Amino acid sequence: MGLAKTGLGILAIALVAGGAYYWLHQRAGQPQPALASVTPVRPAEGPAGTIPSAATEREAPLPASAPEPKKVTAVPELDPGMPLHSGEILDFTADVAKVSNVATLRLQVAERRNLAGKNAWHLQAFAHTQNPLRMVFELDDQFDSYSDPSTLTSLQYEMHLNERGQKVDSVQRMTSTGREPACGNASQTRVLPGTRDPLGMMQYLRHVDWSKTREVRGPVYDGHKLYDVRASLAGAGQSVTVPAGSYSADKVEIRVFDNGEEMKDAHFFVYFAHNEARTPILLEAEMPFASARVALRSTN
């Protein structure tokens, strides 16, 4: 079971279950899906153990026959887009089976910034295993999403994985046309129009009016495969208690389809609080080998 298996990437659950570990060790042996074309991951640059800065971009050298690209220097006008809050930090604790606090997850809305001439929200997630799980599965992972401010479709998705001493850095520039160049250490990834990554999809679902919307569906690329993800209201006004407090929340069911077939081996729910921020407060998963509960611990 891995990050790819969750589709939406209910991120902490996938990481706790060893999802990024799956990506590290099995990606090379898996055929690429028909809907996404991914250039192989390039090794991290710089001294061993360093993660390239997401804020730094370099131009990849072009073949001698290629025309010189036009420089983009102007900052585009701001698009009001989705009402995200720059600087928001959500800290979660994860329980798997009957073991409490086996991992921590931080979701962060870092900033609005210019990415290759386009406005983007910079979204981040950080995951760490805790003892006793850490004694057998040490994991310290970082994910970065650069998403369109109006639709939260993915412009660039990064995975900086550090598991059991093995490190992999993947920086993928999304394109539905093949005309958007990949700069620096990024690889170009062909996806369907409207594709979101897991972080962008999570933020998008926060702002759906579930009293008026029956279902939200769209392609989601998890860094390995492209899935069709469908979200629908499973219950309104649910009473939920997590370490951060007690809330009234909408319970949203997540269904994942791979090549038209629903994936039956896992079941996911996300709870969004009835507050102004529509805060995700609880993530639940039922998987063949265990159940997982990722609960909000604090907000900033």
C-alpha positions in Angstrom: 0.0 0.0 0.0 1.5 3.3 -0.9 1.1 7.0 -1.7 0.1 5.9 -5.2 -2.6 3.7 -3.8 -4.4 6.5 -2.0 -4.9 8.6 -5.2 -5.8 11.7 -3.3 -2.9 11.0 -1.1 -4.5 11.4 2.2 -0.9 12.1 2.8 -0.1 11.2 6.4 -1.9 7.9 6.1 0.0 7.0 3.0 3.3 8.0 4.6 2.7 6.1 7.8 1.7 3.0 5.8 5.0 3.2 4.0 3.8 4.9 0.8 6.8 6.9 0.0 8.9 3.8 0.8 6.8 2.1 -1.9 7.7 4.9 -4.3 11.4 4.7 -3.5 11.8 1.0 -3.9 9.2 -0.1 -6.5 8.8 2.9 -8.9 11.5 1.6 -11.2 9.7 -1.7 -11.7 6.3 -0.3 -12.4 5.1 0.6 -15.9 4.1 4.2 -16.4 0.3 4.8 -16.7 -1.2 5.7 -20.1 -2.4 9.1 -18.8 0.8 10.4 -17.5 4.3 10.6 -18.9 7.1 11.2 -16.5 10.8 11.9 -17.2 12.9 9.7 -14.8 13.8 11.3 -11.5 17.1 13.1 -11.5 19.5 12.6 -8.5 19.7 15.4 -6.0 22.4 17.9 -6.8 24.9 19.2 -4.3 26.5 17.4 -1.3 25.0 14.1 -0.2 22.0 14.7 2.0 21.1 18.2 0.8 17.7 19.0 -0.6 17.7 21.6 -3.4 15.9 24.8 -2.5 12.4 24.9 -3.9 12.8 28.7 -4.3 15.9 28.4 -6.5 15.5 27.8 -10.2 18.2 27.4 -12.8 17.8 27.1 -16.6 18.6 23.7 -18.0 21.2 23.8 -20.8 19.6 23.6 -24.3 20.9 21.7 -27.3 22.9 23.8 -29.7 20.0 23.7 -32.3 17.3 24.8 -29.9 16.2 28.5 -30.0 17.0 30.7 -27.1 13.9 30.9 -24.8 12.4 34.3 -24.0 13.2 35.5 -20.5 10.3 36.0 -18.2 11.2 38.8 -15.8 7.9 40.6 -15.0 5.8 39.4 -12.0 2.3 38.6 -13.3 -0.7 40.4 -11.8 -2.1 38.7 -8.7 -5.2 36.5 -9.1 -7.3 36.5 -6.0 -8.1 32.8 -6.5 -8.8 30.4 -3.7 -9.1 32.0 -0.2 -6.1 30.3 1.3 -4.3 31.9 4.3 -0.6 32.4 3.8 1.3 31.2 6.8 -1.3 28.7 7.9 0.2 25.7 9.7 -1.9 22.6 10.6 -0.2 19.9 12.8 -1.6 16.4 12.9 -0.9 13.2 14.9 -1.4 9.8 13.3 -2.6 6.6 14.9 -2.3 3.3 13.1 -4.2 0.2 14.2 -4.2 0.6 18.0 -0.8 2.4 18.3 -1.1 6.1 19.0 1.2 8.9 17.7 3.2 6.8 15.3 3.8 9.8 13.1 3.3 13.5 12.8 2.2 15.5 9.8 2.4 19.2 9.1 0.4 20.9 6.3 1.5 24.4 5.6 0.4 27.2 3.2 3.8 28.7 2.7 3.3 31.7 0.4 2.1 33.1 -2.9 5.0 33.3 -5.4 6.0 33.6 -9.0 6.9 30.2 -10.6 8.4 30.5 -14.1 6.2 33.6 -14.8 3.0 32.1 -13.3 1.3 32.9 -10.0 1.3 29.9 -7.6 0.4 28.9 -4.1 3.3 27.2 -2.5 1.8 24.3 -0.3 3.9 22.1 1.8 3.7 18.9 3.9 6.2 17.4 6.3 5.9 13.9 7.7 8.0 12.2 10.4 7.6 8.8 12.1 7.7 8.7 15.9 8.7 5.9 18.3 7.9 3.0 18.4 7.4 3.0 14.6 10.5 5.1 14.1 12.7 2.4 15.5 11.8 0.1 12.6 10.8 2.7 9.9 12.6 6.0 10.1 10.9 8.5 7.8 11.4 12.2 7.3 9.7 13.4 4.2 8.9 16.8 2.6 6.4 17.5 -0.2 6.1 20.8 -2.0 3.2 21.8 -4.3 3.0 24.8 -6.5 -0.6 25.2 -7.6 -2.6 27.6 -9.7 -4.3 30.2 -7.4 -7.7 30.0 -9.2 -8.1 26.2 -9.6 -5.3 24.7 -7.5 -4.2 22.6 -10.5 -0.7 21.5 -10.2 2.2 23.5 -11.8 5.0 21.7 -10.0 5.2 18.8 -7.5 8.2 17.9 -5.4 9.0 14.9 -3.2 12.0 15.0 -1.0 12.1 11.6 0.6 14.4 10.4 3.4 13.5 6.9 4.6 15.8 4.4 6.4 18.8 6.5 5.3 17.8 6.4 1.6 17.2 9.8 0.0 15.5 10.7 -3.3 14.6 14.1 -4.6 11.9 14.3 -7.3 10.9 17.7 -8.9 8.3 17.4 -11.6 7.0 20.3 -13.7 3.4 19.6 -14.8 2.3 20.2 -18.4 -0.7 19.1 -20.4 0.7 20.4 -23.6 4.4 19.6 -23.4 5.3 23.3 -24.1 6.1 24.3 -20.5 9.8 23.8 -20.1 11.3 22.2 -17.0 14.0 24.3 -15.4 16.9 23.4 -13.2 16.7 20.0 -11.6 13.0 19.5 -12.6 11.6 16.8 -14.9 8.7 17.4 -17.2 5.6 15.4 -16.5 2.7 15.2 -19.0 -0.7 15.1 -17.3 -4.4 15.7 -18.2 -5.7 19.2 -18.1 -7.0 20.1 -14.7 -4.7 17.7 -12.8 -4.1 18.5 -9.2 -1.5 17.0 -6.9 -2.5 15.6 -3.4 -1.8 18.9 -1.6 -3.6 21.0 -4.1 -6.6 18.6 -4.1 -6.8 18.7 -0.3 -6.9 22.5 -0.3 -9.4 22.6 -3.2 -11.8 20.3 -1.3 -11.8 22.6 1.7 -13.5 25.3 -0.3 -16.3 23.2 -1.9 -19.8 24.1 -0.8 -21.0 20.6 0.1 -24.5 21.8 0.7 -24.8 22.6 -3.0 -22.3 20.1 -4.6 -23.1 16.4 -4.9 -19.7 15.3 -6.2 -16.3 16.6 -7.1 -14.1 14.6 -9.4 -10.9 15.2 -11.3 -7.4 13.8 -12.1 -4.9 13.7 -9.3 -1.2 12.9 -9.8 0.6 11.6 -6.7 4.1 11.8 -8.1 4.0 8.3 -9.5 0.6 7.7 -11.2 -2.4 9.6 -12.4 -5.8 8.7 -10.9 -9.4 9.7 -11.1 -10.5 10.9 -7.7 -14.1 11.4 -6.7 -15.2 13.2 -3.5 -18.8 13.3 -2.2 -20.6 14.3 1.0 -21.0 11.4 3.4 -22.5 13.3 6.3 -23.2 16.9 7.3 -22.9 18.4 10.8 -20.9 15.5 12.2 -19.6 16.0 15.8 -15.9 15.3 15.8 -13.4 15.5 18.7 -9.7 15.7 18.0 -6.7 16.9 20.1 -7.2 20.4 18.8 -10.8 20.5 20.1 -14.4 19.6 19.3 -16.0 20.6 16.0 -19.0 20.3 13.8 -17.8 19.0 10.4 -18.7 17.7 7.0 -17.6 14.2 6.4 -16.4 13.7 2.8 -15.8 10.3 1.2 -12.9 9.9 -1.1 -13.0 7.3 -3.9 -10.1 6.5 -6.1 -10.3 5.0 -9.7 -7.3 3.5 -11.6 -7.9 3.2 -15.3 -11.7 3.3 -14.7 -11.7 0.7 -12.0 -12.5 1.7 -8.4 -9.8 0.7 -6.0 -11.6 -1.4 -3.4 -8.7 -2.2 -1.0 -8.9 1.1 0.9 -11.6 3.5 2.0 -10.9 7.2 2.9 -12.8 10.0 4.7 -11.8 13.6 5.4 -13.7 15.9 7.9 -13.8 19.6 7.2 -14.8 21.9 10.1 -17.8 24.2 9.9 -15.5 27.3 10.5 -14.5 30.1 8.3 -11.3 28.3 7.2 -13.1 25.0 6.5 -10.1 23.4 8.4 -9.4 19.7 7.7 -9.6 18.2 11.2 -9.6 14.5 10.7 -8.5 12.0 8.1 -9.5 8.3 8.3 -8.5 5.3 6.2 -9.5 1.6 6.3 -6.9 -0.5 4.6 -6.4 -4.2 4.3 -3.6 -4.3 6.9 -4.7 -1.6 9.3 -6.9 1.4 10.0 -5.4 4.8 10.4 -6.6 8.0 12.0 -4.8 11.3 11.4 -6.2 14.0 13.8 -5.6 17.7 14.0 -3.4 18.6 17.0 -3.0 22.3 16.6 -3.4 25.3 14.2 -1.4 28.4 13.7 
